[in-house]
Amino acid sequence: MRGVETVLFLVVVATVVATFARRLRIPAPSLLVVVGVVVGLLPGVPSVQVTPDVISLVVLPPLLFAAGEELPWRDLRAVGRPVAVLSVGLVLVSAAAVVGIAVAVTPLPVGMAFVLGAVLASTDPVAVTALARRLALPPRIQALIQAESLFNDATSLLLFRVALFLAVAGGAASWGRTLGEFGILAGGGLAVGVVTALGAFLIRRRTEDPVLETVISLVTPYAGYVVAESIGGSGVTAVVVASVILGTQAERLTTARIRLQVGAVYQTVVFLLESVVFGLIGLQLPTLVRRVAAGGAWWLLQALAIAATLVVARLLLVFVLSALRQRRTDGRLSWQAPAVISWAGARGVVPLAAALSLPVSTLDGSALPARDLVLLLTTAVIVLTLVVQGFTLAPLVRRTGIALDPATLRTEYAAARRKLAEAGLNHLDQLAETESVAPFAVDQLRAGWQARLDRVQDEDDRGDPARGLDYRTLRRELIAVEAAELTRLFEAGEITDGTRRRIQRLLDLEHAGLED
């Protein structure tokens, strides 16, 4: 099956799978992986081999960028300290645990066991974001899960580079070399991410063409990734930093019409890339099994042991850290939040990209030992975590009772819309007192905004149609007032990011309808 045919096939399958997943209320990535494995096992299906560039250069940057933009800065600041602890401490603990179990249950030499531990040490931002996207988690827990998966890659990639140096060069890593690697990796990625965000901001602020704006948005993550990798920094870190910075400036960058178009294009791109990559993960597993395992089932037991070790290590550390923190605050211990955080540790695209980047030979020209086994175990653990944790994460969230109540979210949404309408009416009253606009325009808009206030839960209410330049100008001004009030409510912590995004989209649609 050629590359183009494979991609088209996965897109068609993903569309069908996404439809059923939405109706069955199960995560599409997990179902895609299962379908990929089943298709790969069918007789007559050609072997699928994924090249490193397909994952690391084509698929990874836009998916990371989209995941970073979904992370609100307000919530990120609130979870900065636990994210820092998990991004370093949990990665080191997970890597050490995998090395120990890999040496015990697999034929991997110690050096390659270290490589496997470094590859699987961090959670995956693409998988975690895709799995958690439809869960009504509290903002703090949602931000903690997503931010950890975004920022733990620098530690994992540092371990991977050190482990790869030991396995390929057969040398010993010094503290000086390790610290230098970390400085270049993390610092270079951070610097390139900031510069990329600044450049994209300056360009997009001066762009009014929706097509050019969309192209710039799509090129930005690729530019940050390539530049960071070219100087020895972390392309993943660069993309994440740039996306988080630009995500905080979304309302200042462009007009409502362009935001709507860019959002629609990005949603399509993310859907297509996620469909391809999760389908490829499933398709690749049977190929690796036939090539490496030769019909034996030991690889499955080894993968199960490694996946279980990752889960247990994460459970223990998260519960210990949570217990210490709760004792310092209110003294009450709860299991609900730590259980959800522990279980949201799926592996995915980033570990696969790291495993695929393994060289085939060492510096002396000999074959890299057990390379295919590392790739097989990595892919198998990714499939296991996506399937097991993916299918059970939503039931666990419901069992813990920490999910936001839909009725509460509806009330929050209605209250926010009411406050925005009241802010618009207050502004109209101020304009009427100053007599700075035509009275008929004020009267027409007041009737429309009063109707909106009376029918605040009617999401299709768009107010009266525009009737003249003064009317449109004044209506844009009222929408700007509502947008400012929406920002105030969000920054004050009165509404969640999901509610803010829903209402901002309504305001953008209304504003776009007033443009000539």
N, C-alpha and C positions, 0 to 999 in steps of 0.2 A: 504494500500500500504506500504510494508515494506521499511526500509531505503535504502537498496541497490537498490531495484527496483525504488524507487523514484529518487535516484541520476542518475541512468542510463537513466531513462525517461527524466530528466531535461537536461542531456548532449545531448541526441538525439534532443530534442526540441530546445536547444540552438544552435546547429549546423545549423538547418533549419532556425531559427530566425536570426542568424547572417548573413546567406546568403542573406535573403530578406532585412535585415536592411542595409547591404552594398549597395545593388542595389537601395533601396529606399532612401539612404542617411539619415537615421534616426538612433539615438543612440540605440544600441542593448540592454543596460540595461533597458531602458524605455519600449521597445517592449517586453522584457522578463517578466517584471512585469505585463504588460497587459495580456500577454498570460497565465501567472500563475494564475491571477485572473479569467480569463475566464474558464480555466481548473478546477479550484477549485469550480466554480459555476455549473459545469456539474453534472447532477444526477448520482449517483452511485460512484462518486469519493470519496474515503475514506478521513477522516479528517487528516490534516497534522499538527503536533505539533513539533516545533523546540526546541531542548534542548539548554541551554546556552553554553555547551562545544562545540557543533558543530560550532557555530558562533565565539565565543571568542577565542577558542584554535585551532581549525582546520582551519578555513577559514581566520580569520582576520590577523594573522601575515604575511603570504606570500604576501597577497594583499597590506598591508601597506608597506612592504619591497619593493615591485615592484614600488609602487607609490613614495616612497622616493628616490629610485635610479634614477627615471626619472627627479628629480629636480636638475638642474645644480647649483653648488655652486656659480658661477659668478652671476647668476640671483637672487639667494637667498640673497646674500649680498646686492644687489641693492634695495631690497624691505624689508629689515630687520625691519625698523621702522614702516611702516604701518602694517606689519604682526603682530608685537608685540601689537600694539594698537587694531587691530581687534581680535586677539586671546584672549585678556582679556576683553576689553571694550564691544565688540559686543556680546560676550558670556553672560556677565552679563546683558546687556540690553535685549537680546533675552529671557533669562530665566525669568527676571522680567515681561516682556510682556506676556509670556505664563502663568505665575502664575496668573496674573490679569485676563486674558480672561478665563482661566480654572475655576477659582472661580466663574466667572460671568455666564458662559454658561453650565457648567457641574456639576454633583452632587459630584464631588471630594472634600474631605476635604482639608483644607489648606495645611496640610503636604504632602498629595499625589499630590496636584497641584504643590508644590515645587519640588517633585520628577520628575513629568512630565516636568516641565520647565528645570530642569537640564539635563534630558535625551535628549531633543530636542534643547538644546541651541547651540550646535556646528554643523557646516557643516561636511559632511562625506568625508574623503579623498578618499575612494574607489569609491564612487559614483561620486564625482567631477572629479577625474582623468579619470574615464571611460567615462563620458560625454564630457569632454574637450579634449580627446585624439585626435579626428579627426578635431578639430577646429584650423584653422590657426591664432591663436591669437598672438599678439606681445609678445616677450619674457617676458617683465616686467609684463604684465597683467597675462599671463599664470603662471609665477612664483608666483605672488601674490595670485592668486586663489588657487593654489595647496599648497603653503606653509601655508596659513591661515588654510586650512582644515587639514593639518598635525599637526600643532602646537597648535590648539585651544582645543585639547582634554584634555590637562592637567587641564585647567581651568574648563571645563565641567565635568570632572571626579571628581574634588574636590567638586564642587557644588553637584554632585550626591551623593558622600559619606556623605556630611553634611546633605543633605536632607534625605537620607536613615537612618541616625542616628536619626534624629528627628522623622521620621515616625515609625521606628521599636522600638527605645528605649523610645520614648516619652519624651526625655530630651531636654535640651537647649544646643546649641553649643556655646562654649566660644571662644574668640579671640585667646587665647593661643592654644587651641586644633585645631582650624581651621588653624592657621599658621603652627603648627606642622604637620598636615595632608598634607598641601601644600608642605612643605619642603621634607617630605618623598616621596610624590607622584611624584613631579617634579624632585627633586634632585636625588632620588633613580633611577628613570627612566633614567635620563641623565647620571648618573654614570655607570649604567649597560649597556646603549647603547654604551658609549665610550669603556668600557672594552670589550664588545662583538665585536665591530668593530676591535679593536686592536688584539684580539685573532684570529678572522677570517682572518685578514690581514696576520699575522705571519704564520698561517697554510697554507693559500692558496699560499703564496709566495714560500713555500717549496714543493708544490704539483705539479706534472707534469702529473698525471693520470687524463684524462678527466672525468672518472666515479667518482673518489673520489672528484674531484673539484665540480662536479655537486651536489653530495650528501652534501658536506659541505655548498654550497650555499643555498640548500633547508633547511638544519638544522639550519642555523644561525638565521633566524627570530624567529623560535620556541624557541631556546635556550635563546635569549634575552628576549622574552616575559615571559617565565616561570620563569626565575631567577628574573626578576623585580617584578613580581606578588608575588613571594614567600617571598620577603623582604618588601612587602607593597608598592612598587613603582608602577609606571604606566608602564605596559607592552607595551602599545601603544607608549608612549614616547620613551622607550628603542628601540623598533623596528625602529621607525622613525629616531632617532639619528644615529643608526648603519647603516641604509640604506643610509642616506645622506653622511656620512663619507666614506663608502665603494664605493659609487657612484662616488666620486671624485678621487678614486684610481683605477678605472676599468682598465685603460690601463697599469698600473704598476703591477697589480696582477698576470696576467696569460698571456699565449700565445694567438695568434690569433685563433688557432683551438679551444682551450678551451673556449674562449669568445663566439665563434659562437655556440658551443654546449650548453653552459650554457644559452645563450640567447634564443635558440630555446626551451629548456626545460622549462624555466621560462615563455615564452610566452604561451606554452601549459598549464602549471599549472594555470596561471592567467586566461586564457580563461575558463578552466574547473570550477575553484572556483567561478569566477564571474557568470558563467552560473547557477551554483547550488544556490548561495546565492540570486541572484535577482529573480530567479524562485521560490525559497522557500518563499521569501517575498510576492510574489503574491499569491502563493498557501495558505499561512497561513491566509490571510485576511478573506476569506469566512468562515473558521473554527472559527475564533474569533467572527465574526459577529453572527454566529449561536449559539455560546456558551454564548455570553454576551448580544447582543442586542435583542434577542428573537423576531426577525421580525420587530422591530421598526427602524425608520430612523433617530432618534435623533443623533445617533453616527456620522452619516455622516455630519450633520450640525455642530456638535461640532468640528469635524476634519477639516472641511472647515474653520471655524472661527479661529482655532489655526494655520493652515497653512497660512491663510491670514495675521494673526498677525505677524508671523515670517517674511513673505515677506516684510510687511510694515515697521517693525522695522529695518530690514536690509537696506531697501531702504533709510530710513530717516538718519540713522547713516552714511552710506557710502557716501551719497550725501553731508551731512553736513561736514564730514571730508575732502572730496574731494574739496569742495568749500573753506574751510579754507586754505588748502594747496595751491590751485591754486592762491588764493589772495596773499599769501606770496611770490609766485614765479613770474609769469608773469602777474597776474591780470586777465587773461582770464578764463572764466568759460565754461566748456564743459560737456555735459551730456553722451557722448557715453561710455567712459571707466567706469564711475560709474554705468551706467545702466547694463553693462555686468557683472561687479563684483557683483552687487547686485543680479542679476538673477541667478548667478552660486552658489546658496546656497542650493543645494539639500541635503536632509538627506538620510541615508542609513544604512550601516552595523554596524557602531559604536553605534548609538542610539538603534538599535535593540538588539545588544549584551548587552547594559546596561539595557534595559527594561526586557530582558529575565533573567537577574541575580537577579531580585527582589525576596526576600524570600517570602514564602507563609504565614509566620506567624510572629508575633511580639515576643519580648523577653518574654512576659508573656504567650505565647502559643496561643493567640487568632489570628484569621485569619487577615492577612494584608488587610485593607479595600481598596476596589476598585482596587485590583491588576490587575484583568483581564481587567478592563476598561482602565487603564493606558497602558497596552500592546496593546489593540485594537486601542486606539487613536494614539499611537506611530506608529504602523504599517500602519494605515490609512494615517497619515501625510507623512510617508516615501513614500507610493505609490503615493500620490497626488503630492509631489514635484518631484519625479522621472518622473512621466507622464507629468505633466503640464510644469515644467521647462525644463525637458529633451527634450520634443518635440519642445519647442519654443526657446531654447537657440541658436541653429544654425541660425534660421531666424532672431533673434535679433542681432546676431553678423553681419550678412549680412546687416541688416537695418542700423546699426550704422556706417558701413564702416570702422571699425578698423581692420578687418581681413587682414592679409598679402596677397598681390596680388600674385596669382600663377605665373604670369609672372616674378614678382620680385624675387620670390623664385627660379625659374629656372635660372634667370640671376645670382643670388648669388651662386647657386650651380655650374654653369659653370665657373664662375670667380674663385671660390675656387679650382676647379679641374685644371684650367689653371695655377694658382699660384703654386700648388703642383707639376705639371709636370715641370714647369720652375725651381723650386728648385731642382728637380732631375737632370735636364740637367746641371744646374750650378755645381752641385756636380760632375757629370761625367767629366765636363771640368777641374775641379780642380784635379781629379784623373789622367786624361790624362796628365796634365802638370807635375805631380810628377812622372809619369811612374811607379807607384806602383802596377799596375795590367796589365794583358795581353791586348794589343791593340785590339785584335779581340773581346774580351768580351765588352770593352768600345764601340766599333763600333756597335756591335749588340744591346746593350742596348740603345745607343743613337738613333738608328733607331726606336726602339720600343717606346721610350719616345717621340720622335718627332712625331711619328704617333699618340700617345695619345694626344699630344698637338694639333695636327691638327683635331682630332676627339673627342674633349673634351666632347661633349654632347652624345657620344655613350657610354652608360653605360655598354655595353657588351664587350668593349675593354679591354682585359687583357694583351696586349703586347705579345711578342714572348715567345715561350715555353723555359723552362730551358734546357741548353745544357752543363752539366758538373758542377762540384762542384764550381769552381771559378765563373762561371756565376751565380749560385744560391746564392752564398754568396754575390756577389756584388749587385744582385737584391734585396736581403733582406735589404742590407744597404740603397739602394735607397728608398725602402718602408719606412724604419725607418726615413729617411730624410723627406719624404712626411708627415709622421705621426707627426713629430716635427713641420713642417710648419702648419699642420692642427691645432695643439694645439695653436700655436702662433696666428693664425687668430681668433680662438675662444676667447682666453683670451684677445685679443686686441679689441674684440667687432665687428669684421668685418663680422662675420657670426653668424647665430643662432644655437641653440643646435640641432635643427632638421637636419640642413644641416651637422653639425659635425658628428652626428650619422650615417647618410646615407653614408658619405664618409668613415668614420671609418670602417663601415661594408664592403665596397668594398676593402679597404686595408687589412682587416682581411682575406677576401676570397682569395685575391691574395697571401697573405703571407702563408695561409694554403695550397695553391696549390703548394708551393715550398718546403714543408716539405717532408722528406723521408717517 
